[in-house]
Amino acid sequence: MNALGKTLVMINTLLAILALVWSTLLYLHPRDLGKLEPRKEYDYHVPSEIDKRMAALLQAYRYRDVETERVMPAKAKSETENLADIMKHITPNRFFYEQELTKLKSGLKEIEVCQLKLDANGMPELDVPKYGKPILGPPEMNAEMPPKKITQTLEMIAKESKDLKNQFSELSKEALKTIEQSIEITIKVNGDTFNGNNSRGLLDVREEEAILKRKLEEEKIYLLPILADIGLQVDNFIPRKLSLERTLYALRQRWDELQPKK
């Protein structure tokens, strides 16, 4: 028992040392630390943990630079604008934007589609440079086409779209019903020979009727001479019948004469 216990302790110690070495190698893996080139799968490198962290850090730097460029004019000491001046235009711009959206969604009047006035650089002109609302010019005039107007709101378009969808679903049901009826008529006309069915259609019945009609015509052509011969034989037997009847009548009279009288 003492030897068995020592053996189990040694096995447990060896397994613990192996697990410790394996976990240490995983933690200090040179590929994850950027010391080895990442492996390839389908001709593409699989990024290691350090590569992922560096890519995330670079992306965070890019986002920071983009956002910083937006607020740099507010921080620039050389310009007269500052953050307080910019914030004066945030609320009016927001209200203007929401009013225009409300007109598009549920407005009751027609909306003319106006053009944006552009500066020499091709950028929209603002009522206040850099931070104001866009300046809208008159609608585009075209000799062939009248000025564009928005006569339907988003709510009206959504309602019409819903109505059209309902109509389309009803038409789809009617179309499916018509297709099923046409299939039934086709099966009645041509029969159904699919999936082991052997039901006959009207065309099959008509073809069989035509075959039987041809057979009857052939039988008629075959039987006409026979009927003619039978008619001749009947004509020949009629005199013989009359002769036999006269003979039988004479024999009956002779028999009556030969009978003794009472």
C-alpha positions in Angstrom: 0.0 0.0 0.0 2.9 2.4 0.8 4.4 1.8 -2.7 1.0 2.3 -4.4 0.6 5.6 -2.5 4.1 6.8 -3.5 3.4 5.9 -7.1 0.2 7.9 -7.2 1.9 10.9 -5.6 4.7 10.7 -8.2 2.1 10.4 -11.1 0.1 13.4 -9.6 3.4 15.5 -9.3 4.4 14.7 -12.9 1.0 15.6 -14.3 1.0 18.9 -12.3 4.5 19.7 -13.6 3.4 18.9 -17.2 0.3 21.1 -16.9 2.3 23.9 -15.4 4.9 23.7 -18.3 2.1 23.6 -20.9 0.3 26.6 -19.4 3.5 28.6 -19.2 4.3 27.8 -22.8 0.8 28.9 -23.8 1.1 32.2 -21.9 4.6 32.9 -23.2 3.9 31.7 -26.8 6.3 33.6 -29.1 3.7 33.9 -31.9 1.2 35.6 -29.6 4.0 37.9 -28.4 4.8 38.9 -32.0 8.2 37.0 -32.1 7.1 34.6 -34.8 5.2 35.1 -38.1 1.5 34.2 -37.7 0.4 31.0 -39.3 -1.4 31.0 -42.7 -4.8 29.6 -43.5 -6.1 29.9 -47.1 -3.1 32.1 -48.0 -4.1 34.6 -45.2 -2.2 35.2 -42.0 -4.1 34.5 -38.8 -3.5 37.4 -36.5 -2.1 36.7 -33.0 -3.3 38.4 -29.8 -0.6 41.1 -30.0 -1.6 41.8 -33.6 -5.2 42.2 -32.6 -4.3 44.5 -29.8 -2.1 46.7 -32.0 -4.8 46.8 -34.7 -7.4 47.8 -32.1 -5.1 50.5 -30.7 -4.4 51.9 -34.2 -8.2 52.0 -34.9 -8.8 53.8 -31.7 -6.1 56.4 -32.7 -7.8 56.9 -36.0 -11.2 57.5 -34.4 -9.6 59.9 -32.0 -8.0 61.9 -34.8 -11.3 62.0 -36.7 -13.2 63.2 -33.7 -10.5 65.6 -32.8 -10.6 67.2 -36.3 -14.3 68.0 -35.8 -13.7 69.9 -32.6 -10.3 71.4 -33.5 -11.9 74.7 -34.7 -13.4 75.1 -31.3 -10.0 74.6 -29.7 -8.0 76.7 -32.1 -6.8 79.8 -30.5 -6.1 81.5 -33.8 -9.7 81.5 -34.8 -12.5 83.7 -33.3 -14.9 80.7 -33.1 -15.0 78.7 -29.9 -17.1 75.9 -28.5 -19.7 78.3 -27.1 -20.3 79.9 -30.5 -20.7 76.5 -32.1 -23.2 75.3 -29.5 -25.4 78.3 -30.3 -26.1 76.7 -33.7 -26.6 73.1 -32.5 -30.1 73.6 -31.2 -31.5 75.6 -34.2 -29.9 73.2 -36.6 -31.5 70.3 -34.7 -34.9 71.9 -34.8 -34.6 72.7 -38.5 -33.6 69.1 -39.2 -36.6 67.7 -37.2 -39.0 70.1 -38.8 -37.9 69.0 -42.3 -38.3 65.4 -41.3 -41.7 66.1 -39.9 -42.8 67.7 -43.2 -41.6 64.6 -45.0 -43.2 62.2 -42.6 -46.6 63.7 -42.0 -46.8 67.1 -43.7 -50.0 68.3 -45.2 -48.7 70.6 -47.9 -46.7 70.0 -51.0 -43.0 70.3 -50.7 -40.9 71.7 -53.5 -37.5 70.0 -54.0 -35.0 72.8 -53.8 -31.4 72.8 -54.7 -28.4 73.3 -52.4 -26.3 76.3 -53.2 -22.7 75.3 -53.6 -19.6 77.4 -53.2 -16.6 77.5 -55.5 -15.2 74.3 -53.9 -18.4 72.4 -54.5 -19.4 72.4 -50.8 -22.9 73.5 -49.6 -23.2 77.2 -48.6 -24.3 77.8 -45.0 -26.1 80.8 -43.5 -23.3 80.8 -40.9 -19.9 79.6 -42.1 -19.0 76.1 -41.0 -21.8 75.7 -38.4 -25.0 77.1 -39.9 -27.9 75.6 -41.8 -27.6 74.9 -45.6 -28.9 77.6 -47.9 -31.6 76.3 -50.2 -32.0 77.8 -53.6 -35.0 77.7 -56.0 -36.0 74.4 -57.5 -34.3 73.3 -60.7 -36.1 74.7 -63.8 -36.2 72.5 -66.8 -38.1 73.3 -70.0 -39.1 69.7 -70.5 -40.0 68.8 -66.9 -41.8 70.9 -64.3 -40.3 71.6 -60.9 -40.3 68.5 -58.7 -42.7 68.4 -55.8 -43.3 66.0 -53.0 -47.1 65.4 -52.8 -47.1 62.4 -50.5 -45.7 62.0 -47.0 -43.9 58.9 -45.7 -47.0 57.9 -43.8 -49.2 58.0 -46.9 -46.6 56.1 -48.9 -46.3 53.5 -46.1 -50.1 53.2 -46.1 -50.3 52.8 -49.9 -47.5 50.3 -49.8 -49.4 48.3 -47.1 -52.6 48.4 -49.2 -50.7 47.3 -52.3 -49.1 44.5 -50.3 -52.6 43.4 -49.2 -53.9 43.6 -52.8 -50.9 41.7 -54.0 -51.5 38.9 -51.4 -55.1 38.7 -52.4 -54.2 38.5 -56.1 -51.6 35.9 -55.2 -54.3 33.8 -53.5 -56.5 34.2 -56.6 -53.7 33.3 -58.9 -52.9 30.2 -56.9 -56.5 29.2 -56.9 -56.6 29.7 -60.7 -53.5 27.7 -61.1 -55.0 24.9 -59.0 -58.2 25.0 -61.1 -56.2 24.9 -64.3 -54.2 21.9 -63.0 -57.4 20.1 -62.2 -58.8 20.8 -65.7 -55.5 19.6 -67.2 -55.7 16.4 -65.2 -59.3 15.9 -66.3 -58.3 16.5 -69.9 -55.0 14.7 -70.1 -55.2 12.3 -67.1 -52.8 11.9 -64.3 -49.9 9.5 -64.8 -47.5 10.9 -62.1 -46.7 9.4 -58.7 -48.1 6.0 -59.8 -51.5 7.3 -60.7 -53.2 5.8 -63.8 -56.3 7.9 -64.0 -57.5 8.6 -67.6 -58.4 11.9 -69.0 -61.0 13.1 -71.5 -58.4 12.8 -74.3 -57.7 9.2 -73.5 -61.5 8.5 -73.4 -61.9 10.3 -76.7 -59.0 8.3 -78.3 -60.5 5.0 -77.0 -63.9 6.1 -78.4 -62.2 6.8 -81.8 -60.6 3.3 -81.8 -63.9 1.6 -81.0 -65.6 3.6 -83.7 -63.0 2.5 -86.2 -63.4 -1.1 -85.1 -67.2 -0.8 -85.5 -66.7 0.5 -89.0 -64.5 -2.4 -89.8 -67.0 -4.9 -88.4 -69.7 -3.2 -90.4 -67.8 -3.5 -93.6 -67.1 -7.2 -92.7 -70.7 -8.0 -91.8 -72.4 -6.3 -94.8 -71.6 -9.1 -97.3 -72.6 -11.7 -94.8 -75.9 -10.0 -94.3 -76.4 -9.8 -98.0 -75.8 -13.6 -98.3 -78.2 -14.3 -95.5 -80.8 -12.1 -97.2 -80.4 -14.2 -100.4 -80.7 -17.4 -98.5 -83.9 -16.1 -96.8 -85.3 -15.2 -100.2 -84.5 -18.8 -101.4 -86.1 -20.4 -98.3 -89.4 -18.5 -98.6 -90.7 -20.5 -101.6 -89.6 -23.7 -99.9 -91.4 -22.6 -96.8 -94.6 -22.0 -98.7 -94.3 -25.3 -100.5 -93.8 -27.1 -97.2 -96.8 -25.3 -95.7 -99.0 -26.4 -98.7 -97.7 -30.0 -98.3 -98.5 -30.0 -94.6 -101.9 -28.7 -95.3 -102.6 -31.4 -97.9 -101.3 -34.1 -95.5 -103.5 -32.8 -92.7 -106.6 -33.0 -95.0 -105.6 -36.5 -96.1 -105.2 -37.5 -92.5 -108.6 -36.2 -91.7 -110.1 -38.2 -94.6 -108.5 -41.4 -93.5 -109.8 -41.2 -90.0 -112.9 -43.3 -89.4 -116.0 -41.4 -89.1 -118.0 -41.8 -85.8 
